[in-house]
Amino acid sequence: MADQGSQGKQLLSRHPSGVVFTIQNVVSTVNMDCKLDLKTIALLARNSEYNPKVCTGAKSEQQSKLAARKFARIVQKLGFPAKFKDFKIQNMLSSCDIKFPIRLEGLSYSHDAFCSYEPEIFPGLIYRMRQSRMVLLIFASGKIILTGAKSEDDTHAAFENIYPVLTEFRKIQQ
């Protein structure tokens, strides 16, 4: 079961290895089924500004849906015939720490079809998973960022696939 972590971040359930995931950001979309005048909304709605970009920042699927529903309600109160249709999670970004260092050079060499690793440019290894289309940023410290998930289950499935690989490239402490 998920529970609230520090600073309002959503903690996902633990992996059998003891690794805990923290959802850092959820991006979602919803169809309001009407034309919106964003400048009018920005002028009339409290705590808003005109900046027509994607709305992000939720720490869970539920928070994202609730925020979208609240926004639809605000838009309705401003006189627009807004509905709440086709809500969809577009991307979830999670992070975790596997608590052991990783030999990134060996991982990159062994899995070159999936990896991009240029330590002079960026300290993390970029691992692109084929089946799930998720992208993992893997750091030598054992910290991992998982992005591209559409659900918490996607995050767990990606980690289930990569964890045995990571243990294979565990850096031995001297």
Secondary structure by P-SEA (a helix, b strand, c coil): ccccccccccccccccccbbbbbcccccccccccccaaaaaaacccccccccccccccccaaaaaaaaaaaaaaaaaaccccccccccccbbbbbbbccbbbaaaaaaaaaccccccccccccbbbbbbcccccccccccccbbbbcccccaaaaaaaaaacaaaaaaaccccc
